[in-house]
Amino acid sequence: MKTNILYVGTALAIFAMVSTGCKKEQQQTQQIPELAVMTVTSSDATLNTAYPCTLQGENDVEIRPQATGFLTKVYVKEGQHVSQGQVLFEIDKVQLQAAVDQAKAAVAVAQANVNTAQTNANNNKLLLDKGIIGAPAYQTSVDALNSAKAQLNQSNANLISAQKALSYSIVKSPVAGMVGTIDNKEGTLVSPSTLLTVISNNTKMEALFSITEKELLALTDGGKRSVEAARSSMPQVQLQLADGSIYEYPGTIISISGVLDQSTGSASVRASFPNPEGMLRSGNTGQILIPTVSDGALQIPQSATFEIQDMKFCYVVGDSAKVHSTPITVSDLSDGKSYIVTSGLKEGDKVVIEGVGISVQDGMVIKPKN
């Protein structure tokens, strides 16, 4: 009986040891995390460098009246598309019309004076020919005629000026475009200093942004070529709208300032985009995306890297699936999503792209998944 008890006890002890070993092995297996990795390969990489921009119409025209008076009629609404020559505003024309009528009356009086002076000069010429009057008397009548003609010319000029002023009571659009804000309503006293609205010619839109002095030097190869030559060689650019979407029409860089802003140390750049549907408006904001192509580049996600004291690192999977942190250097080009690695990695390396900065630690063993 004692022998049987001994056998049973021994068996239970062995079973417990085996069970404990299995549990430890299972726990160790469960503790090995399964993380995504990628194999580094060389390929042609295109990265977009983003620059904040502001949009404006190709030709934004300030509309100001050329006459002083009360605004009697507003013919357009904010955001309305108008054609060239379309009537926008009307200014009270009572006084202006009165000035025209007065000028017309002055012309009539001046014309009558010319007629009278012409008759006197003709009569005096006959009298001079008959020897009834002398040459001085005739010359006096001629001078009077010339003075009357000069007064008539002056009156005609005043009439043209009054008619021109009257035409200013009708404010027309000098260009086709979109009507901006209208702050002055009917009944407001306006003058040539009053901004009535802005007409934005938005058939084409211009995006204004800035590049740094360092980037300008890179574009011109350190000053070895002109700014215009650098501009003409630049690729087409894209516009990322405020909602993150990409505008469907590509744009072209049309100008780069050769003079740096003293306060910011940057050069202003303009890109032009077609706007056939009128989707873009003056005042819109976004980002200009300038593409740069790198041949045979090693590219990894930015999320696969971490920084220590301004140095970038990534985790490379080594023997026995053990990861180790590796310092890398990257290109200055960045699209906010990927890095082009210039040193620290080689083609064929496996890089951890999941859990970096969260759960991955140097020297840990992982279960890689592609």
C-alpha positions in Angstrom: 0.0 0.0 0.0 2.9 2.4 0.9 4.5 1.6 -2.4 1.4 2.6 -4.4 1.2 5.9 -2.5 4.8 6.6 -3.3 4.3 5.9 -7.0 1.2 8.2 -7.0 3.1 11.0 -5.3 6.0 10.7 -7.7 3.7 10.8 -10.7 1.9 13.9 -9.4 5.2 15.7 -8.9 6.4 14.9 -12.4 3.0 16.0 -13.8 3.3 19.3 -11.9 6.8 20.0 -13.2 5.8 19.2 -16.8 2.7 21.3 -16.5 4.6 24.3 -15.0 7.2 24.0 -17.8 4.5 24.0 -20.5 2.9 27.1 -18.9 6.2 29.0 -18.8 6.9 28.1 -22.4 3.3 29.1 -23.4 3.7 32.5 -21.5 7.1 33.1 -23.2 5.4 32.4 -26.6 2.5 34.7 -25.7 4.9 37.5 -24.6 6.7 37.7 -28.0 4.8 40.4 -29.9 3.8 40.1 -33.5 4.8 43.3 -35.3 4.7 44.5 -38.9 8.0 44.9 -40.7 9.0 46.0 -44.1 12.0 45.0 -46.3 13.9 48.0 -47.5 14.2 48.2 -51.2 15.5 50.8 -53.6 13.1 52.5 -56.0 12.4 55.8 -57.6 10.8 58.0 -54.9 8.7 61.1 -55.5 8.2 63.3 -52.4 6.1 66.4 -52.3 7.4 69.3 -50.3 4.5 71.4 -48.9 4.3 75.2 -48.6 1.4 77.1 -47.0 -0.2 79.4 -49.5 -2.9 82.0 -50.0 -5.0 82.3 -53.2 -5.9 85.5 -55.0 -7.4 86.2 -58.4 -5.1 86.7 -61.3 -6.4 90.3 -61.4 -8.1 91.7 -58.2 -9.5 95.1 -59.1 -10.6 97.6 -56.4 -13.8 99.3 -57.4 -13.9 103.0 -56.2 -16.3 105.7 -57.5 -14.9 108.6 -59.4 -17.7 110.9 -58.2 -18.9 112.0 -54.8 -22.6 111.4 -53.9 -25.1 109.2 -52.3 -25.3 105.6 -53.4 -28.7 105.2 -54.9 -28.6 101.6 -56.3 -26.6 98.4 -55.9 -27.1 96.1 -58.8 -25.0 93.1 -57.7 -24.6 90.8 -54.8 -21.6 89.5 -53.0 -20.2 86.4 -54.7 -22.0 87.1 -58.0 -20.1 86.6 -61.2 -20.1 89.7 -63.4 -19.0 90.4 -67.0 -16.7 93.2 -68.2 -18.7 96.4 -68.5 -21.6 95.2 -66.3 -23.2 97.9 -64.1 -22.4 97.5 -60.4 -23.5 100.6 -58.6 -25.3 103.9 -59.3 -24.6 107.2 -57.5 -27.1 110.1 -57.2 -26.9 112.0 -60.4 -29.2 115.0 -59.7 -26.3 117.5 -59.1 -24.2 115.9 -61.9 -27.1 116.2 -64.4 -27.6 119.8 -63.3 -23.9 120.5 -64.0 -24.3 119.1 -67.5 -27.4 121.2 -68.2 -25.6 124.3 -67.0 -22.6 123.5 -69.2 -24.9 123.0 -72.2 -26.4 126.4 -71.5 -23.0 128.0 -71.3 -22.1 126.4 -74.7 -25.3 127.9 -76.2 -24.4 131.4 -74.9 -20.8 131.1 -76.1 -22.1 129.9 -79.5 -24.4 132.9 -79.7 -21.5 135.2 -78.9 -19.4 133.7 -81.6 -22.2 134.2 -84.1 -22.5 137.9 -83.1 -18.8 138.4 -83.2 -18.6 136.8 -86.6 -21.3 139.1 -88.0 -19.5 142.2 -86.7 -16.2 141.0 -88.1 -17.8 140.4 -91.5 -19.5 143.8 -91.5 -16.4 145.6 -90.5 -14.5 143.9 -93.3 -16.9 145.4 -95.8 -16.6 148.8 -94.2 -12.8 148.4 -94.3 -12.9 147.6 -98.0 -14.9 150.7 -98.7 -12.6 152.9 -96.6 -15.3 153.8 -94.1 -13.4 152.4 -91.1 -9.8 152.0 -90.5 -7.7 148.9 -90.0 -7.6 149.2 -86.1 -11.4 149.1 -85.9 -11.6 146.0 -88.1 -8.8 144.3 -86.0 -10.8 145.0 -82.9 -13.8 143.1 -84.3 -11.5 140.2 -85.3 -10.1 140.0 -81.8 -13.6 139.9 -80.4 -14.4 137.0 -82.7 -11.3 135.1 -81.6 -12.1 135.7 -78.0 -15.7 134.4 -78.5 -14.4 131.3 -80.2 -12.0 130.7 -77.3 -14.9 131.0 -74.9 -16.9 128.6 -76.9 -14.0 126.1 -76.8 -13.8 126.5 -73.1 -17.6 126.0 -72.7 -17.4 122.8 -74.8 -14.6 121.5 -72.6 -16.6 122.2 -69.5 -19.6 120.3 -71.1 -17.4 117.3 -71.8 -16.1 117.4 -68.3 -19.6 117.6 -66.8 -20.8 114.7 -69.1 -17.8 112.7 -68.0 -18.6 113.3 -64.3 -22.2 112.3 -65.0 -21.0 109.0 -66.5 -19.1 108.3 -63.3 -22.5 108.1 -61.5 -22.8 104.6 -63.2 -20.0 102.4 -61.8 -19.2 99.5 -64.2 -16.9 96.5 -63.8 -13.7 96.9 -65.7 -13.1 93.2 -65.8 -15.0 89.9 -65.6 -14.9 88.2 -62.3 -16.4 87.5 -58.9 -17.8 90.3 -56.7 -16.3 90.6 -53.3 -17.6 92.1 -50.1 -20.0 95.0 -50.4 -19.8 97.1 -47.2 -21.6 100.2 -48.5 -25.4 100.0 -48.9 -27.8 102.2 -50.7 -28.0 105.7 -49.1 -24.4 105.8 -48.1 -22.3 108.8 -49.0 -19.4 107.7 -51.1 -16.4 109.4 -52.6 -13.3 108.5 -54.7 -11.6 107.2 -51.5 -14.5 104.8 -50.8 -13.8 101.1 -51.6 -17.1 99.8 -52.9 -16.0 96.2 -53.6 -13.3 94.1 -55.2 -13.8 92.3 -58.5 -11.6 89.2 -58.6 -10.8 87.9 -62.1 -10.8 84.2 -61.1 -10.5 82.6 -64.5 -7.0 81.9 -63.3 -5.9 81.9 -59.6 -2.5 82.6 -58.2 -1.2 80.9 -55.1 1.3 83.0 -53.1 3.9 81.2 -50.9 7.5 81.6 -49.7 10.7 79.6 -49.9 13.7 80.0 -47.7 17.1 81.4 -48.7 18.6 78.0 -48.5 15.9 76.6 -50.9 16.5 79.4 -53.3 20.2 78.7 -53.3 19.4 75.1 -54.0 17.2 76.0 -56.9 19.8 78.2 -58.5 22.7 75.7 -57.8 24.3 78.0 -55.4 23.8 81.0 -57.8 25.3 79.3 -60.8 22.1 79.8 -62.8 19.5 82.6 -62.9 16.3 82.5 -60.9 14.3 82.6 -64.2 16.2 79.5 -65.5 15.5 77.8 -62.2 11.8 78.7 -62.4 11.4 77.5 -66.0 12.9 74.1 -65.1 10.5 73.5 -62.1 7.9 70.8 -62.5 4.2 71.3 -62.4 2.8 71.7 -58.8 -0.3 70.6 -57.0 -2.6 72.5 -54.7 -3.8 70.8 -51.5 -7.1 72.5 -50.4 -8.0 73.3 -46.8 -10.0 70.1 -46.5 -7.0 68.0 -47.5 -8.2 67.2 -51.0 -6.0 67.7 -54.0 -7.2 70.3 -56.6 -7.8 68.5 -59.9 -5.9 70.9 -62.1 -2.1 71.2 -61.8 -0.4 74.5 -61.6 2.7 76.2 -62.9 5.3 78.3 -61.1 5.1 81.7 -62.8 7.5 83.9 -60.7 10.1 83.7 -58.1 11.3 86.9 -56.4 15.0 87.4 -56.7 15.0 89.7 -53.7 14.7 88.3 -50.2 12.3 89.8 -47.6 14.5 91.4 -45.0 12.1 90.6 -42.1 11.6 86.9 -43.0 14.7 86.0 -45.1 12.4 84.3 -47.6 11.6 84.8 -51.3 8.0 85.1 -52.5 6.8 82.6 -55.2 3.6 82.6 -57.3 2.0 79.6 -58.9 -0.9 79.9 -61.4 -3.8 77.5 -61.5 -6.7 77.3 -64.0 -10.1 77.8 -62.4 -12.7 77.0 -65.1 -15.5 76.1 -62.7 -14.8 79.0 -60.4 -14.2 76.7 -57.5 -11.2 78.6 -56.1 -11.9 82.0 -54.5 -9.6 84.9 -53.4 -8.7 84.4 -49.8 -8.7 80.6 -49.9 -5.8 78.9 -48.2 -4.0 75.6 -48.9 -0.6 74.1 -49.5 1.5 74.0 -52.6 3.0 70.6 -53.2 6.2 70.6 -55.2 7.4 67.1 -56.3 11.0 66.0 -56.2 12.0 62.6 -57.8 14.9 60.6 -56.3 16.3 57.7 -58.3 17.2 54.5 -56.5 16.1 55.8 -53.1 15.7 53.8 -49.9 12.3 55.0 -48.5 10.7 54.2 -45.2 7.7 55.6 -43.4 8.3 58.4 -40.9 6.2 56.4 -38.4 9.0 53.8 -38.4 11.5 56.3 -36.9 12.1 58.0 -33.6 14.4 60.7 -32.5 17.0 61.1 -29.7 18.9 64.3 -29.4 18.1 65.4 -33.0 19.3 62.0 -34.3 16.9 59.7 -36.1 16.8 55.9 -35.4 14.8 53.0 -36.6 14.6 49.3 -35.4 16.2 46.8 -37.7 15.3 43.1 -37.3 18.4 41.0 -36.8 19.2 37.3 -36.2 16.7 35.3 -34.2 14.1 38.1 -34.9 15.9 40.3 -32.4 15.5 44.1 -33.0 18.2 46.7 -32.5 18.0 50.4 -32.8 20.0 51.8 -35.8 20.9 55.5 -36.4 20.0 56.8 -39.8 20.3 60.0 -41.8 17.6 61.2 -44.1 17.2 63.6 -46.9 15.9 67.1 -46.3 13.0 66.3 -48.6 9.9 65.3 -46.7 6.3 64.9 -47.6 5.2 64.4 -44.0 4.7 60.7 -44.5 8.0 59.2 -45.7 11.8 59.7 -45.4 14.4 59.0 -48.0 17.3 57.3 -46.1 20.7 58.4 -47.1 22.8 56.3 -44.7 22.3 53.7 -41.9 20.3 51.2 -43.9 20.9 49.0 -46.9 18.7 47.2 -49.4 17.3 44.0 -47.9 17.2 45.2 -44.2 14.0 44.5 -42.4 12.6 47.5 -40.5 9.9 47.5 -37.8 7.1 49.7 -38.9 4.6 49.0 -36.1 4.7 50.0 -32.4 7.8 52.2 -32.8 7.9 54.7 -29.9 5.2 52.7 -28.1 5.9 49.1 -27.5 9.2 48.3 -29.3 12.3 48.3 -27.3 16.0 47.8 -28.2 17.0 44.1 -28.0 13.5 42.6 -27.8 12.5 39.6 -29.8 9.5 39.9 -32.0 7.5 37.8 -34.4 7.8 39.6 -37.7 4.8 39.9 -40.0 5.0 41.4 -43.5 
